[in-house]
Amino acid sequence: RDVAVERHRLLAEKDDRHARESLDRRIGSEVDVLFESKARESTGLYGKTRTFHSVISDMPESFIGKIVRVRIAARSGKTLVGHADATAAGILAPVGGEAAA
């Protein structure tokens, strides 16, 4: 039993390390984010990338339901933190709608 517990602990540590490293590699990159709702524990919005990574960003509520190009600035736990283009030219398209000009 002790061996199984230790193996589980080691695998969990390795998985956490891999997840942190994977998210850290995204810092500085631009990703498309579908904003779904207001963020629960911070100001701004919560959304998901095309690869289902969680992102929070300092976006106004009017961006809920839109896909926005976001530059990833940091990681907080297992969540990416990003900022949209200040000109809002990064808006790609509302869900179910036409691409923004």
C-alpha positions in Angstrom: 0.0 0.0 0.0 2.8 2.4 0.8 4.4 1.8 -2.6 1.1 2.6 -4.3 0.7 5.9 -2.4 4.3 6.9 -3.2 3.9 6.1 -6.9 0.7 8.1 -7.0 2.4 11.1 -5.3 5.3 10.9 -7.8 3.0 10.7 -10.8 0.9 13.7 -9.5 4.1 15.8 -9.0 5.3 14.9 -12.5 1.9 15.7 -14.0 1.7 19.1 -12.2 5.3 19.9 -13.3 4.4 19.0 -16.9 1.2 21.2 -16.8 3.1 24.2 -15.4 5.9 23.9 -18.0 3.3 23.5 -20.8 1.5 26.7 -19.7 4.7 28.6 -19.2 5.7 27.9 -22.8 2.5 29.8 -23.9 3.6 33.0 -22.1 4.3 35.7 -24.7 2.2 33.9 -27.4 -1.0 35.0 -28.9 -4.0 32.7 -28.7 -7.7 32.9 -29.7 -10.0 32.9 -26.6 -13.8 32.4 -26.5 -14.9 34.4 -23.5 -17.7 32.6 -21.7 -18.4 34.6 -18.5 -17.2 37.1 -15.9 -14.2 35.8 -14.0 -15.1 34.5 -10.5 -12.0 35.5 -8.5 -10.8 38.6 -10.4 -12.0 41.4 -12.6 -12.4 40.8 -16.3 -13.6 37.7 -18.1 -13.0 34.0 -18.2 -12.7 32.0 -21.4 -11.1 29.0 -23.1 -8.5 28.7 -25.9 -9.1 26.4 -28.9 -7.1 23.8 -26.9 -9.3 24.2 -23.8 -6.8 26.1 -21.6 -8.5 28.4 -19.1 -7.7 32.1 -19.6 -8.7 35.2 -17.6 -8.3 38.7 -19.2 -9.1 42.3 -18.4 -11.9 42.4 -21.0 -15.3 44.2 -20.6 -18.5 42.2 -20.3 -19.4 43.1 -23.9 -16.8 40.6 -25.1 -18.7 37.6 -23.6 -19.5 35.3 -26.5 -16.7 36.6 -28.7 -13.5 35.1 -29.8 -10.6 37.5 -29.2 -6.9 37.3 -30.0 -5.1 37.6 -26.6 -1.5 37.9 -25.8 -0.6 35.6 -22.8 1.3 37.6 -20.1 1.5 35.2 -17.2 0.2 32.0 -15.5 -1.7 31.8 -12.3 -1.9 28.2 -11.1 -3.4 26.3 -14.1 -4.9 29.5 -15.6 -3.4 31.7 -18.3 -3.6 35.5 -17.8 -3.8 37.5 -21.0 -4.5 41.0 -22.5 -6.2 41.8 -25.7 -5.0 44.2 -28.4 -5.8 47.7 -27.1 -7.3 48.6 -30.5 -9.7 45.6 -30.3 -8.6 44.6 -33.8 -8.0 41.2 -32.2 -11.8 40.5 -32.2 -12.2 37.5 -34.6 -15.9 36.8 -34.6 -18.9 36.6 -32.3 -20.0 33.1 -31.7 -22.3 32.2 -34.6 -21.7 35.4 -36.4 -19.6 37.1 -39.0 -15.9 38.0 -38.5 -15.4 41.6 -37.2 -13.9 44.1 -39.6 
